[in-house]
Amino acid sequence: MALKVLWTLSAQKDRIRVFEYWNDRTKSREYSQKLNSLIRHRISLIKEYPSAGLVTDKPSIRFHVIARNYKLFYKIVGETAYILRFWDTRQNPDNLDV
């Protein structure tokens, strides 16, 4: 059975911020749509293969790399995958709170 996926408020804000940045920078939604498609694909993998993500220093938190510069952090609790952050890896890692 596939997992249910819920986005935390932090992850939602991250994704909106990234999409707004690219929409403004490129004056188009094309790249944001591409990123969103990649995110949806990774989430479908998380639903079917929750342990496929790379492990962080916190054993209960895993991540997938998306488009080389982004990481999708998640945690599995029971039958639910919580998307914790959608992180731009070009940011200061000290600011990452997962």
Backbone as a printed PyTorch tensor [residue, N CA C, xyz], in Angstrom:
tensor([[[  0.8310,  -1.1830,   0.0000],
         [  0.0000,   0.0000,   0.0000],
         [  0.8780,   1.2510,   0.0000]],

        [[  0.5580,   2.2000,  -0.8370],
         [  1.3200,   3.4360,  -0.9410],
         [  1.0740,   4.3260,   0.2710]],

        [[  2.0950,   5.0760,   0.6190],
         [  2.0040,   5.9990,   1.7430],
         [  1.2000,   7.2400,   1.3820]],

        [[  0.6430,   7.8580,   2.3950],
         [  0.0210,   9.1700,   2.2560],
         [  1.1530,  10.1960,   2.3930]],

        [[  1.0990,  11.2850,   1.6490],
         [  2.1460,  12.3050,   1.7070],
         [  1.5520,  13.6310,   2.1810]],

        [[  2.1860,  14.2170,   3.1920],
         [  1.7760,  15.5190,   3.7060],
         [  2.9810,  16.4580,   3.7110]],

        [[  2.7670,  17.6720,   3.2330],
         [  3.8140,  18.6910,   3.2290],
         [  3.7150,  19.5230,   4.5060]],

        [[  4.8450,  19.7330,   5.1700],
         [  4.8600,  20.6350,   6.3260],
         [  4.7820,  22.0680,   5.8090]],

        [[  4.4550,  22.9770,   6.6870],
         [  4.3830,  24.3840,   6.3190],
         [  5.7390,  24.8900,   5.8130]],

        [[  6.8180,  24.4720,   6.4650],
         [  8.1600,  24.8830,   6.0340],
         [  8.4470,  24.4270,   4.6140]],

        [[  8.1110,  23.1910,   4.2980],
         [  8.3530,  22.6650,   2.9530],
         [  7.4980,  23.3860,   1.9180]],

        [[  6.2620,  23.6800,   2.2730],
         [  5.3900,  24.4200,   1.3500],
         [  5.9660,  25.8020,   1.0580]],

        [[  6.4290,  26.4760,   2.1060],
         [  7.0180,  27.8120,   1.9330],
         [  8.2890,  27.7370,   1.0840]],

        [[  9.1060,  26.7130,   1.3240],
         [ 10.3250,  26.5290,   0.5210],
         [  9.9810,  26.4170,  -0.9560]],

        [[  9.0230,  25.5700,  -1.2560],
         [  8.6520,  25.3260,  -2.6510],
         [  8.0920,  26.5970,  -3.3010]],

        [[  7.2430,  27.2930,  -2.5990],
         [  6.6840,  28.5460,  -3.1300],
         [  7.7960,  29.5540,  -3.3810]],

        [[  8.7170,  29.6760,  -2.4420],
         [  9.8210,  30.6290,  -2.5710],
         [ 10.6820,  30.2980,  -3.8030]],

        [[ 10.9910,  29.0330,  -3.9900],
         [ 11.8010,  28.6190,  -5.1410],
         [ 11.0580,  28.8890,  -6.4440]],

        [[  9.7880,  28.5290,  -6.4980],
         [  9.0110,  28.7510,  -7.7200],
         [  8.8960,  30.2440,  -8.0260]],

        [[  8.6470,  31.0580,  -7.0040],
         [  8.5490,  32.5050,  -7.2300],
         [  9.8710,  33.0730,  -7.7330]],

        [[ 10.9680,  32.5860,  -7.1830],
         [ 12.2840,  33.0460,  -7.6300],
         [ 12.4720,  32.7600,  -9.1190]],

        [[ 12.2060,  31.5150,  -9.5170],
         [ 12.4250,  31.1480, -10.9210],
         [ 11.4240,  31.8210, -11.8490]],

        [[ 10.1970,  31.9940, -11.4190],
         [  9.2030,  32.6860, -12.2420],
         [  9.6370,  34.1280, -12.4910]],

        [[ 10.1680,  34.7680, -11.4480],
         [ 10.6160,  36.1500, -11.5780],
         [ 11.8970,  36.2340, -12.4190]],

        [[ 12.8150,  35.3480, -12.1570],
         [ 14.1100,  35.3890, -12.8570],
         [ 13.9710,  35.1080, -14.3460]],

        [[ 13.1530,  34.1240, -14.6990],
         [ 13.0350,  33.7380, -16.1090],
         [ 11.8510,  34.3910, -16.8090]],

        [[ 11.0030,  35.0800, -16.0310],
         [  9.7720,  35.6870, -16.5730],
         [  8.8920,  34.6330, -17.2510]],

        [[  8.9620,  33.4350, -16.7030],
         [  8.2030,  32.3070, -17.2320],
         [  7.9850,  31.3070, -16.1040]],

        [[  6.9770,  30.4750, -16.2680],
         [  6.7250,  29.4130, -15.2860],
         [  7.2760,  28.0730, -15.7470]],

        [[  7.9470,  28.0580, -16.8600],
         [  8.4030,  26.8030, -17.4630],
         [  9.3490,  26.0280, -16.5340]],

        [[ 10.3530,  26.6900, -15.9600],
         [ 11.2890,  25.9760, -15.0950],
         [ 10.6060,  25.5190, -13.8100]],

        [[  9.7390,  26.3470, -13.2520],
         [  8.9990,  25.9460, -12.0470],
         [  8.1410,  24.7210, -12.3240]],

        [[  7.5320,  24.6720, -13.4890],
         [  6.7150,  23.5160, -13.8600],
         [  7.5850,  22.2660, -14.0040]],

        [[  8.7870,  22.4430, -14.5620],
         [  9.7050,  21.3180, -14.6800],
         [ 10.1000,  20.8060, -13.2930]],

        [[ 10.4490,  21.7320, -12.3950],
         [ 10.7880,  21.3410, -11.0250],
         [  9.6270,  20.6250, -10.3480]],

        [[  8.4330,  21.1550, -10.5250],
         [  7.2520,  20.5450,  -9.9090],
         [  7.0370,  19.1320, -10.4310]],

        [[  7.2810,  18.9270, -11.7050],
         [  7.1620,  17.5870, -12.2870],
         [  8.1900,  16.6370, -11.6610]],

        [[  9.4180,  17.1170, -11.4770],
         [ 10.4540,  16.2990, -10.8400],
         [ 10.1060,  15.9870,  -9.3930]],

        [[  9.5330,  16.9640,  -8.6960],
         [  9.0980,  16.7510,  -7.3060],
         [  8.0180,  15.6760,  -7.2630]],

        [[  7.0270,  15.7900,  -8.1340],
         [  5.9370,  14.7930,  -8.1610],
         [  6.4870,  13.3920,  -8.4320]],

        [[  7.4630,  13.2970,  -9.3260],
         [  8.0620,  11.9960,  -9.6260],
         [  8.7480,  11.4190,  -8.3850]],

        [[  9.5140,  12.2560,  -7.6870],
         [ 10.1950,  11.7790,  -6.4770],
         [  9.2000,  11.3790,  -5.3990]],

        [[  8.1370,  12.1180,  -5.2770],
         [  7.1230,  11.7840,  -4.2740],
         [  6.4790,  10.4430,  -4.5980]],

        [[  6.2680,  10.1700,  -5.8800],
         [  5.7070,   8.8610,  -6.2430],
         [  6.6860,   7.7440,  -5.8660]],

        [[  7.9940,   8.0150,  -5.9800],
         [  8.9900,   7.0270,  -5.5410],
         [  8.9600,   6.8540,  -4.0280]],

        [[  8.8340,   7.9650,  -3.3110],
         [  8.7710,   7.9010,  -1.8470],
         [  7.5620,   7.0820,  -1.4050]],

        [[  6.4330,   7.2670,  -2.0760],
         [  5.2180,   6.5190,  -1.7270],
         [  5.4320,   5.0140,  -1.8640]],

        [[  6.0900,   4.6110,  -2.9250],
         [  6.2760,   3.1850,  -3.1900],
         [  7.5210,   2.5950,  -2.5190]],

        [[  8.5840,   3.3940,  -2.4040],
         [  9.8570,   2.9220,  -1.8440],
         [ 10.3710,   3.9310,  -0.8120]],

        [[  9.7390,   3.9800,   0.3390],
         [ 10.0680,   5.0140,   1.3260],
         [ 11.5180,   4.9890,   1.8150]],

        [[ 12.1610,   3.8610,   1.7900],
         [ 13.5380,   3.7920,   2.3000],
         [ 14.5800,   4.0050,   1.2060]],

        [[ 14.1500,   4.3790,   0.0180],
         [ 15.0860,   4.5670,  -1.0950],
         [ 15.8810,   5.8610,  -0.9930]],

        [[ 15.4200,   6.8130,  -0.2080],
         [ 16.1340,   8.0830,  -0.0790],
         [ 17.4310,   7.9110,   0.6910]],

        [[ 18.3220,   8.8650,   0.4990],
         [ 19.5940,   8.8490,   1.2180],
         [ 19.3660,   9.2520,   2.6680]],

        [[ 20.1200,   8.6340,   3.5700],
         [ 19.9700,   8.8740,   5.0000],
         [ 20.7660,  10.1100,   5.4040]],

        [[ 20.1980,  10.8980,   6.3020],
         [ 20.9010,  12.0630,   6.8560],
         [ 21.5730,  11.6570,   8.1660]],

        [[ 22.1510,  12.6210,   8.8540],
         [ 22.7380,  12.3180,  10.1570],
         [ 21.6670,  12.0260,  11.2100]],

        [[ 20.4250,  12.3360,  10.8810],
         [ 19.2870,  11.9550,  11.7150],
         [ 18.6560,  10.7310,  11.0500]],

        [[ 18.7930,   9.5510,  11.6310],
         [ 18.3910,   8.3060,  10.9650],
         [ 16.9420,   8.2500,  10.4750]],

        [[ 16.0520,   9.0070,  11.0810],
         [ 14.6540,   8.9330,  10.6600],
         [ 14.3530,   9.8630,   9.4800]],

        [[ 15.3220,  10.6850,   9.0920],
         [ 15.1030,  11.6440,   8.0090],
         [ 15.9360,  11.2490,   6.7940]],

        [[ 15.2810,  11.2260,   5.6480],
         [ 15.9320,  10.8810,   4.3780],
         [ 15.7250,  12.0110,   3.3920]],

        [[ 16.4370,  11.9300,   2.2600],
         [ 16.2490,  12.9450,   1.2360],
         [ 16.4920,  12.3790,  -0.1550]],

        [[ 15.9460,  13.0710,  -1.1370],
         [ 16.1860,  12.8010,  -2.5510],
         [ 16.7370,  14.0790,  -3.1600]],

        [[ 17.6810,  13.9400,  -4.0750],
         [ 18.2140,  15.0880,  -4.8080],
         [ 17.3170,  15.3270,  -6.0080]],

        [[ 16.9910,  16.6030,  -6.2300],
         [ 16.1310,  16.9870,  -7.3520],
         [ 16.8400,  18.0780,  -8.1360]],

        [[ 16.9970,  17.8570,  -9.4160],
         [ 17.5730,  18.8470, -10.3290],
         [ 18.9240,  19.3720,  -9.8330]],

        [[ 19.7200,  18.5400,  -9.2780],
         [ 21.0890,  18.8100,  -8.8630],
         [ 21.2390,  19.8110,  -7.7210]],

        [[ 20.3790,  20.8130,  -7.6250],
         [ 20.5490,  21.8610,  -6.6190],
         [ 19.5100,  21.8520,  -5.5000]],

        [[ 18.6500,  20.8680,  -5.4770],
         [ 17.5880,  20.8360,  -4.4690],
         [ 17.5490,  19.4780,  -3.7880]],

        [[ 17.1760,  19.5040,  -2.5220],
         [ 16.9780,  18.2650,  -1.7670],
         [ 15.5800,  18.2920,  -1.1740]],

        [[ 14.9020,  17.1720,  -1.2910],
         [ 13.5710,  16.9950,  -0.7310],
         [ 13.7240,  16.1050,   0.5040]],

        [[ 13.6330,  16.7120,   1.7050],
         [ 13.7910,  15.9830,   2.9630],
         [ 12.4410,  15.4610,   3.4200]],

        [[ 12.4200,  14.2230,   3.8970],
         [ 11.1710,  13.6300,   4.3570],
         [ 11.4050,  12.6680,   5.5130]],

        [[ 10.3040,  12.3830,   6.1900],
         [ 10.3120,  11.4710,   7.3330],
         [  9.0790,  10.5950,   7.2290]],

        [[  9.2410,   9.3220,   7.4840],
         [  8.1200,   8.3750,   7.4580],
         [  7.6540,   8.1360,   8.8900]],

        [[  6.3650,   8.3430,   9.1140],
         [  5.7500,   8.0600,  10.4140],
         [  4.5100,   7.2310,  10.1320]],

        [[  4.5700,   5.9640,  10.5070],
         [  3.4490,   5.0610,  10.2320],
         [  3.2070,   4.9380,   8.7410]],

        [[  2.0160,   5.2780,   8.3080],
         [  1.6330,   5.1950,   6.8980],
         [  1.7020,   6.5420,   6.1840]],

        [[  2.4200,   7.5010,   6.7910],
         [  2.4890,   8.8460,   6.2270],
         [  3.9340,   9.2780,   6.0120]],

        [[  4.1850,   9.8700,   4.8400],
         [  5.4770,  10.4820,   4.5510],
         [  5.3020,  11.9930,   4.7160]],

        [[  6.0610,  12.5830,   5.6050],
         [  6.0160,  14.0250,   5.8180],
         [  7.1650,  14.6730,   5.0500]],

        [[  6.8310,  15.5540,   4.1270],
         [  7.8490,  16.3150,   3.4150],
         [  8.2330,  17.4590,   4.3400]],

        [[  9.4810,  17.4360,   4.7990],
         [  9.9330,  18.3900,   5.8090],
         [ 10.4810,  19.6830,   5.2040]],

        [[ 11.2690,  19.5600,   4.1520],
         [ 11.8640,  20.7330,   3.5150],
         [ 12.1060,  20.4520,   2.0350]],

        [[ 12.0480,  21.5150,   1.2390],
         [ 12.4800,  21.5040,  -0.1540],
         [ 13.6150,  22.5130,  -0.1980]],

        [[ 14.8360,  22.0230,  -0.0780],
         [ 15.9910,  22.8550,   0.2280],
         [ 16.8580,  23.1250,  -0.9970]],

        [[ 17.1620,  24.3930,  -1.2150],
         [ 18.1160,  24.7970,  -2.2530],
         [ 19.5070,  24.6190,  -1.6530]],

        [[ 20.2940,  23.7190,  -2.2070],
         [ 21.5950,  23.3760,  -1.6190],
         [ 22.6290,  24.4820,  -1.7520]],

        [[ 22.3170,  25.5420,  -2.4780],
         [ 23.2400,  26.6700,  -2.6090],
         [ 23.1210,  27.6420,  -1.4330]],

        [[ 22.1960,  27.3590,  -0.5310],
         [ 22.0280,  28.1830,   0.6700],
         [ 23.0080,  27.7270,   1.7480]],

        [[ 23.1670,  28.5580,   2.7540],
         [ 24.0260,  28.2160,   3.8810],
         [ 23.4250,  27.0110,   4.6100]],

        [[ 24.1610,  25.8930,   4.6880],
         [ 23.6050,  24.6980,   5.3400],
         [ 23.3190,  24.8910,   6.8230]],

        [[ 23.9360,  25.8810,   7.4440],
         [ 23.6610,  26.1580,   8.8530],
         [ 22.2260,  26.6330,   9.0560]],

        [[ 21.5930,  27.1210,   8.0110],
         [ 20.2070,  27.6030,   8.1000],
         [ 19.1820,  26.4850,   7.9270]],

        [[ 19.6460,  25.2990,   7.5680],
         [ 18.7320,  24.1620,   7.3730],
         [ 18.3320,  23.5720,   8.7070]],

        [[ 17.0310,  23.5620,   8.9540],
         [ 16.5060,  23.0050,  10.1970],
         [ 15.5210,  21.8980,   9.8450]],

        [[ 15.9650,  20.6670,   9.9610],
         [ 15.0800,  19.5290,   9.7190],
         [ 14.9620,  18.6940,  10.9540]]])
